[in-house]
Amino acid sequence: MAPYALTMLLAGIGIPVLAALNAALGARIGSPAVAATVLFAVAFLSCAVVMLATGFHALGKVTAAPKHLLFAGVLIAFYVLSITFVAPRFGVGNAVFFVLLGQLISAALIDHFGLFGARLAPFDASRALGIGLMAAGVFVAQKV
């Protein structure tokens, strides 16, 4: 479990860095859409290198996968475009706080209902308290 936790901790550290870097690029060049497109081109090349290194045998199975699973690409594009546009105007910290709040709510619902094949984890008082504390944190961060 520790390697998974560490991997996700590093991914979490990377999200605000991604937001700040791409927001700065979008502001510098004057186009969040171009900045996001460049980010996706670099991401595509990075993923392609990993795919070539680890094998691309699963690529043929993509056409057999349910098409709604590809909607994740639309969601990541929405995230990158929105953070690139919003962060320079709202602040990286504020933008990421609301992203985190949305992630907690969405994750709790996905786990509670076992959506998309997720492991079931009931929404209980502990989870509600955690989301409530996060929401309070966002409120305090906004007011300070």
FENZIVEN-V315240 format. One record per residue. RES is the residue in three letters. PHI is phi in whole degrees, 0 to 359 (999 if undefined). Layout:
BEGIN
RES,PHI / RES,PHI
END
This chain:
BEGIN
MET,999 / ALA,301 / PRO,297 / TYR,293 / ALA,298 / LEU,296 / THR,300 / MET,288 / LEU,298 / LEU,296 / ALA,297 / GLY,296 / ILE,297 / GLY,289 / ILE,298 / PRO,293 / VAL,295 / LEU,304 / ALA,300 / ALA,294 / LEU,295 / ASN,288 / ALA,297 / ALA,295 / LEU,296 / GLY,300 / ALA,293 / ARG,293 / ILE,267 / GLY,83 / SER,209 / PRO,300 / ALA,293 / VAL,292 / ALA,300 / ALA,295 / THR,297 / VAL,297 / LEU,302 / PHE,292 / ALA,295 / VAL,295 / ALA,298 / PHE,300 / LEU,297 / SER,297 / CYS,295 / ALA,297 / VAL,297 / VAL,296 / MET,297 / LEU,294 / ALA,286 / THR,256 / GLY,102 / PHE,242 / HIS,296 / ALA,284 / LEU,303 / GLY,292 / LYS,276 / VAL,298 / THR,294 / ALA,272 / ALA,286 / PRO,303 / LYS,296 / HIS,295 / LEU,292 / LEU,285 / PHE,299 / ALA,303 / GLY,296 / VAL,294 / LEU,294 / ILE,291 / ALA,296 / PHE,299 / TYR,300 / VAL,296 / LEU,296 / SER,290 / ILE,292 / THR,293 / PHE,279 / VAL,281 / ALA,306 / PRO,293 / ARG,265 / PHE,248 / GLY,98 / VAL,298 / GLY,300 / ASN,298 / ALA,299 / VAL,290 / PHE,303 / PHE,289 / VAL,299 / LEU,298 / LEU,299 / GLY,298 / GLN,295 / LEU,296 / ILE,296 / SER,297 / ALA,297 / ALA,297 / LEU,292 / ILE,298 / ASP,293 / HIS,299 / PHE,263 / GLY,64 / LEU,294 / PHE,59 / GLY,84 / ALA,291 / ARG,294 / LEU,291 / ALA,215 / PRO,302 / PHE,282 / ASP,236 / ALA,299 / SER,296 / ARG,294 / ALA,299 / LEU,297 / GLY,300 / ILE,294 / GLY,297 / LEU,296 / MET,296 / ALA,298 / ALA,297 / GLY,299 / VAL,298 / PHE,299 / VAL,297 / ALA,298 / GLN,289 / LYS,276 / VAL,278
END
